[in-house]
Amino acid sequence: MAPPSSQAYAPLWLKVLVVVMGLLIVVGFIVVASEIARRMSSASSGAAPSGAAFSVRIALPSGSQVVSVGPAGDRVAVHVKAADGRSSLYIVDPRSGALLGTVDFPPGAAR
């Protein structure tokens, strides 16, 4: 009976390589899953505790009115129209109520 050829068996380095790659896949999956869980929990932990209320006043120009409010990522966008027809967008942090910035849209502005 002839000895088995060397091609019939996988070399040792190939077996080690397959095991190491399998471990890397498992470790990578665990890292990704734990990072997703960490980011989801930190997004909710930054908010005020349930039942904790806050009151913030954001000064609007005289005669202006809020046209709409909508989400903008993790912020709130408030569309405000002034008495003279100018539109502005107020960006607010919903967790603290802080005004983060404004974007003005003057009428007749060049694009």
N, C-alpha and C positions, 0 to 999 in steps of 0.2 A: 504494500500500500504506500502510495506516495505521500510525503508530508504536505500539509496544506500550504497553499501559496501565501506569500506575505500580503497579497492584496485582499485576502478573505477576511482579515482582521483589521480593525481600525487601529492605527498607532496610538500609543499612550498619550502623546501630546494632543491629539485630536479629541480624545475623551475628556482630558482635563479642560481643554478650550470650550467644549460644549457645556460642561458643568459650570465653569466660571461665567460664561455668557448667560446661562439660565439663572444663576444667582444675581447677576447684574440686572436682569429684567425684573426679578422679584423685588430687589432692593429699590430699583427705580420706581416701580409701581407704588411701593409703600411710601416713598418720599413724595411723590406727586399727590397721593391720596391724603397724606397728612398735611401737606401745604394747602390743599383745597379746604380741608376741614379747619385749618388755622385761620385762613382768610375769611371764611364764612363766619366763624365765631368772633373774629376781631371786628368785622363790619357791624355786627349787632351789639357788641360790648361797648362801642364808642358812643352809643346813643344814651340819652338820659334814661335812668331806670323807670320802669313802668310806674305810672302814678306821679312821677315828678314832673311838674309843669314849669314852664318858663314864660316870661312875658317880655317881649322886645318890641320897641317902637322903631319903625323905619320911616323917616321923614320923607314925604312925597311933596313935590311942588304943589303950591296952592292951586286948587281947581282941577287937579289931575284925578284920574280914576283908574282902578285896576281893571284891565280888560280880560286877562286870563292868567291862569296859574297852571304850570305843568312841570313834570319831572325833567331833569337834565342830568342824567347820570346819577351821581349821589348828591346832587344839588336840586334846588327848586328854582325855576325860572318864572318870574312874575312880569308880565307884559303890562306896562303902565302907559296911558295916553294922557299927555298934558293938555291943559285948556287951550293952548295955542296950536295944537295939532301934532306936536312932536311926540314920537314914540320912544320909549326906553325899555330896556330889559334889565331887571334887577335880578342878580344871582344871589340866592340866599342858602345858607347852610341849614338844613332842616333839623339838625341835631341841637344846634345852639341858637338858631334864629339870627345869626350874625349876617350882616350884609357883606358879601364877598366882593362885589363889584357891580358896575352898571355898564350897559352898552347903549349909546344914544343913536337914534336913527333920525337925523334932521330931515325935514321935508325938502325935496329938490336937490339933495346931495348927489354929486357925481358918483357913478359906480366904478 
